[in-house]
Amino acid sequence: MKFHQLIAAGLAWVALAALAGPGMTATEEVTATKEFMIFRDFREFRLRRFTKVFFDDAKIYVGRDPKENAAHTEKLREQATASLRQVLDLVGTEQGSQYTLSIRMIERTNYAIRNAERKPSLGHVSFALCMYPPGKYEDSCQNLTYEFFQRYERSAVFDKVLNMWAERVVVR
């Protein structure tokens, strides 16, 4: 490789790093224990207690399809709404909110994601929190994914993860 090609390649990498911006990442491992592994996508931010959030409980579901586990999904909707009301001001429309929140739970073994004991992930709960009105996704959204490595009853793991999310994101 010639010197000018080496310089051009180096400048390209510097430009890419500058365009990424501070605090942005594709996926970052936030924390890992034998029980949970937490990954964050995009921007990291925290909410004040009782921030106005539009939580469309119709978008919360278990599995890959909202109709797949309708009975379990309904229980989790009620559970999520009750828990979120303790720390956030849930509003009825996006226009009346400062943020929007979507939650999804998938139970499936993922051998590519393993804890320190080398056990594969048995599923995850994902929280997509975005500012409203939305801007560029990478600037205005935070996705937190909680991979779990132990067998739980659905509502138990969901409740545990929901509390972990609230402790991490909502300033009390």
C-alpha positions as CSV (number, residue, x, y, z in Angstrom):
1,M,0.0,0.0,0.0
2,K,1.4,3.4,-1.0
3,F,1.8,6.2,1.6
4,H,-1.0,8.4,0.1
5,Q,-3.4,5.3,0.1
6,L,-2.6,4.7,3.7
7,I,-3.3,8.3,4.6
8,A,-6.6,8.2,2.7
9,A,-7.7,5.1,4.5
10,G,-6.8,6.6,7.9
11,L,-8.7,9.8,7.1
12,A,-11.7,7.7,6.1
13,W,-11.7,5.9,9.5
14,V,-11.4,9.3,11.3
15,A,-14.4,10.6,9.3
16,L,-16.5,7.6,10.1
17,A,-15.7,7.9,13.8
18,A,-16.6,11.6,13.7
19,L,-19.9,10.9,12.0
20,A,-20.8,8.4,14.6
21,G,-21.0,11.1,17.2
22,P,-20.5,10.9,20.9
23,G,-22.4,8.4,23.0
24,M,-23.8,6.5,20.0
25,T,-23.2,2.9,19.3
26,A,-24.7,0.1,17.3
27,T,-25.1,-2.2,20.3
28,E,-23.4,-2.0,23.6
29,E,-23.3,-4.5,26.4
30,V,-24.4,-2.5,29.4
31,T,-24.1,-5.2,32.1
32,A,-23.9,-9.0,32.5
33,T,-24.6,-11.4,35.3
34,K,-25.4,-15.1,35.3
35,E,-29.1,-14.2,35.3
36,F,-29.3,-11.3,32.8
37,M,-27.4,-9.6,30.1
38,I,-28.4,-6.0,29.1
39,F,-27.7,-4.5,25.7
40,R,-28.3,-0.9,24.6
41,D,-28.8,0.4,21.1
42,F,-28.5,4.1,20.2
43,R,-28.6,6.9,22.7
44,E,-28.6,6.6,26.5
45,F,-30.9,8.8,28.5
46,R,-32.9,8.9,31.7
47,L,-36.4,10.1,32.4
48,R,-37.7,12.1,35.3
49,R,-40.3,10.4,37.5
50,F,-43.8,10.9,36.0
51,T,-42.6,12.1,32.6
52,K,-45.4,12.0,30.1
53,V,-45.1,8.8,28.1
54,F,-47.3,7.3,25.5
55,F,-47.4,3.6,26.1
56,D,-49.4,1.8,23.4
57,D,-50.2,-1.4,25.3
58,A,-51.6,-2.8,22.0
59,K,-47.9,-3.0,20.9
60,I,-46.8,-5.2,23.8
61,Y,-46.8,-8.8,23.0
62,V,-45.2,-12.2,23.7
63,G,-43.6,-14.0,20.7
64,R,-43.0,-12.9,17.2
65,D,-46.6,-12.2,16.4
66,P,-49.1,-10.3,18.5
67,K,-51.8,-13.0,18.0
68,E,-49.4,-15.9,18.8
69,N,-49.9,-15.8,22.6
70,A,-53.0,-13.6,23.1
71,A,-53.8,-14.8,26.7
72,H,-50.2,-14.3,27.9
73,T,-50.0,-11.0,26.1
74,E,-53.1,-9.6,27.8
75,K,-51.7,-10.5,31.3
76,L,-48.4,-8.7,30.4
77,R,-50.3,-5.6,29.1
78,E,-52.1,-5.3,32.4
79,Q,-48.9,-5.9,34.4
80,A,-46.9,-3.4,32.4
81,T,-49.5,-0.7,32.6
82,A,-49.9,-1.1,36.4
83,S,-46.1,-1.0,36.9
84,L,-45.4,1.9,34.6
85,R,-48.1,4.0,36.2
86,Q,-46.1,3.9,39.4
87,V,-43.2,5.8,37.8
88,L,-44.5,7.4,34.6
89,D,-47.5,9.6,33.6
90,L,-49.0,7.4,30.9
91,V,-50.9,9.6,28.4
92,G,-53.5,8.5,25.8
93,T,-51.9,10.0,22.7
94,E,-48.5,10.4,21.2
95,Q,-49.2,14.1,20.7
96,G,-49.7,14.6,24.5
97,S,-46.4,12.8,25.4
98,Q,-42.7,13.6,25.6
99,Y,-41.8,10.0,24.8
100,T,-43.2,6.8,23.4
101,L,-42.6,3.3,24.7
102,S,-42.9,-0.1,23.2
103,I,-42.2,-3.4,24.9
104,R,-41.8,-6.9,23.4
105,M,-41.0,-10.3,25.0
106,I,-39.7,-13.3,23.0
107,E,-39.0,-16.7,24.5
108,R,-36.5,-18.6,22.4
109,T,-33.1,-20.2,22.9
110,N,-30.3,-18.1,21.4
111,Y,-27.1,-20.1,21.4
112,A,-25.1,-17.0,20.2
113,I,-25.7,-15.1,23.4
114,R,-24.3,-16.8,26.5
115,N,-23.7,-15.8,30.1
116,A,-20.5,-16.3,32.0
117,E,-21.5,-19.8,32.8
118,R,-21.8,-20.4,29.0
119,K,-25.6,-21.0,29.3
120,P,-27.5,-19.7,26.2
121,S,-30.1,-17.0,26.4
122,L,-33.7,-18.4,26.8
123,G,-35.4,-15.2,25.7
124,H,-35.4,-11.4,26.0
125,V,-37.6,-8.4,26.9
126,S,-37.0,-5.3,24.8
127,F,-37.9,-1.7,25.6
128,A,-37.9,0.9,22.8
129,L,-38.1,4.4,24.2
130,C,-38.2,7.3,21.8
131,M,-38.5,11.1,22.3
132,Y,-41.7,12.6,20.9
133,P,-41.8,14.2,18.4
134,P,-39.3,11.8,16.9
135,G,-36.1,12.9,15.3
136,K,-33.3,10.8,13.9
137,Y,-33.8,7.4,15.4
138,E,-30.2,7.1,16.6
139,D,-30.4,10.5,18.3
140,S,-33.9,10.3,19.9
141,C,-34.3,6.6,20.8
142,Q,-32.9,4.2,23.4
143,N,-33.5,0.4,23.1
144,L,-32.7,-1.8,26.0
145,T,-32.8,-5.5,25.6
146,Y,-32.7,-7.8,28.7
147,E,-31.6,-11.3,27.8
148,F,-32.4,-13.9,30.4
149,F,-30.7,-17.2,31.1
150,Q,-32.9,-18.9,33.6
151,R,-36.4,-20.4,33.2
152,Y,-39.0,-18.2,34.8
153,E,-42.8,-18.1,34.7
154,R,-43.5,-15.4,32.1
155,S,-45.0,-12.8,34.5
156,A,-42.2,-13.3,37.0
157,V,-39.4,-12.6,34.5
158,F,-41.4,-9.8,32.9
159,D,-42.0,-8.1,36.3
160,K,-38.3,-8.5,37.3
161,V,-37.1,-7.0,34.0
162,L,-39.7,-4.2,34.1
163,N,-38.4,-3.2,37.5
164,M,-34.8,-3.4,36.3
165,W,-35.7,-1.1,33.4
166,A,-37.4,1.4,35.6
167,E,-34.5,1.5,38.0
168,R,-32.1,2.1,35.1
169,V,-34.1,4.6,33.1
170,V,-36.4,6.5,35.5
171,V,-34.8,9.0,38.0
172,R,-36.7,8.6,41.3
